[in-house]
Amino acid sequence: MIDLWKGSANTWDCDEMGHMNVRVYLEKAFEGLGMLAGRSHLSHIYRENAPSTLIPREQHIRFIREVHPGRPLSMTGCVLETDDTTATVYQQLTHGDGTVAAAFRTRLEHVDARTLKPFSWSDRTRAALESFRDTPPAQTAPRGLDVEKTPLPDEDISKEIADAQGVSVIGQGMVPPQHCDLFGRMAPSWFIGRVSDSVPNLLYDWRTRVANSVPGRKMGAAVLENRIIYRRWPRAGDLFQVRTALAKAEEKTHSLVHWVLDPLTGRPWITAEVVAVTFDMNERKVIATPAGMMDDLASLAPGNLSL
């Protein structure tokens, strides 16, 4: 494990739940990946006119302990595996007291910066990546999502399929220039950010009723795990639409599948599966869902989407 990042969460990094927003976790994770790249003789990859760059193909995030403003944070990481053009990287965001805040497993592909065609590692980069191999701690392993499950091919994901299943549109909009990287593609953190912004349209009232099932509770929500498949890269001016269906409802957790689609072509930008909870903002504890309200959730998010 090598040091990749050190800092803290600002007040403006935190959302209405009082903890750091999921989007900001990814912003910090990708800063850490930049540090790893620099230590692997790839300091050019996030610069203007770079011949090659790194893009994520798949990512699993486990959110373990809330991050609050002003608290010290640090990030370490290692390489889990490599081949000619890809590397799977583990990153661990840690609180100042040594407890883990979040863990990331990201499969990165080395590609031509313009065409996104795979670009082989140089010998010295491959050697550096191999030198950073390590085994992550067992307690941060994926827990509620099957990371070995094979994602659907792009052709099995479309607006038409979502429409046929009656899947709700919970968010939509346009990609603004300020959400794009120096190559003109939407930054990875904004995919998860846009989904996060959209979920209240689906679950705010339901979660409020869950919280109100016991007097004195104040409704909050949190994501425990997220698996993201990055499929295509929108640019400024492109449109997106978030379509969401329930995957599973249990007493303390619920899982959702999100398809982020281009509403004009119907093709996918990303697909993601999320494990989330309703929690009491006063006690910072999970609120169990009354049995009858689990059925309500199924009616709110119909469909049988898959990652």
Rosetta blueprint (number, residue, H / E / L):
1 M L
2 I E
3 D E
4 L E
5 W E
6 K E
7 G E
8 S E
9 A L
10 N L
11 T H
12 W H
13 D H
14 C E
15 D L
16 E L
17 M L
18 G L
19 H L
20 M E
21 N L
22 V H
23 R H
24 V H
25 Y H
26 L H
27 E H
28 K H
29 A H
30 F H
31 E H
32 G H
33 L H
34 G H
35 M H
36 L H
37 A H
38 G H
39 R L
40 S L
41 H L
42 L L
43 S L
44 H L
45 I L
46 Y L
47 R L
48 E L
49 N L
50 A L
51 P L
52 S E
53 T E
54 L E
55 I E
56 P E
57 R E
58 E E
59 Q E
60 H E
61 I E
62 R E
63 F E
64 I L
65 R L
66 E L
67 V L
68 H L
69 P L
70 G L
71 R L
72 P E
73 L E
74 S E
75 M E
76 T E
77 G E
78 C E
79 V E
80 L E
81 E E
82 T E
83 D L
84 D L
85 T L
86 T E
87 A E
88 T E
89 V E
90 Y E
91 Q E
92 Q E
93 L E
94 T E
95 H E
96 G L
97 D L
98 G L
99 T L
100 V E
101 A E
102 A E
103 A E
104 F E
105 R E
106 T E
107 R E
108 L E
109 E E
110 H E
111 V E
112 D E
113 A L
114 R L
115 T L
116 L L
117 K L
118 P E
119 F L
120 S L
121 W L
122 S L
123 D H
124 R H
125 T H
126 R H
127 A H
128 A H
129 L H
130 E H
131 S H
132 F L
133 R E
134 D L
135 T L
136 P L
137 P L
138 A H
139 Q H
140 T H
141 A L
142 P L
143 R L
144 G L
145 L L
146 D L
147 V L
148 E L
149 K L
150 T L
151 P L
152 L L
153 P L
154 D H
155 E H
156 D H
157 I L
158 S L
159 K H
160 E H
161 I H
162 A H
163 D H
164 A H
165 Q L
166 G L
167 V L
168 S E
169 V E
170 I E
171 G E
172 Q E
173 G E
174 M E
175 V L
176 P L
177 P H
178 Q H
179 H H
180 C E
181 D L
182 L L
183 F L
184 G L
185 R E
186 M E
187 A L
188 P H
189 S H
190 W H
191 F H
192 I H
193 G H
194 R H
195 V H
196 S H
197 D H
198 S H
199 V L
200 P H
201 N H
202 L H
203 L H
204 Y H
205 D H
206 W H
207 R H
208 T H
209 R H
210 V H
211 A H
212 N H
213 S L
214 V L
215 P L
216 G L
217 R L
218 K L
219 M E
220 G E
221 A E
222 A E
223 V E
224 L E
225 E E
226 N E
227 R E
228 I E
229 I E
230 Y E
231 R L
232 R L
233 W L
234 P L
235 R E
236 A L
237 G L
238 D L
239 L E
240 F E
241 Q E
242 V E
243 R E
244 T E
245 A E
246 L E
247 A E
248 K E
249 A E
250 E L
251 E L
252 K L
253 T L
254 H E
255 S E
256 L E
257 V E
258 H E
259 W E
260 V E
261 L E
262 D L
263 P L
264 L L
265 T L
266 G L
267 R L
268 P E
269 W E
270 I E
271 T E
272 A E
273 E E
274 V E
275 V E
276 A E
277 V E
278 T E
279 F E
280 D E
281 M L
282 N L
283 E L
284 R L
285 K E
286 V E
287 I L
288 A L
289 T L
290 P L
291 A H
292 G H
293 M H
294 M H
295 D H
296 D H
297 L H
298 A H
299 S H
300 L H
301 A L
302 P L
303 G L
304 N L
305 L L
306 S L
307 L L
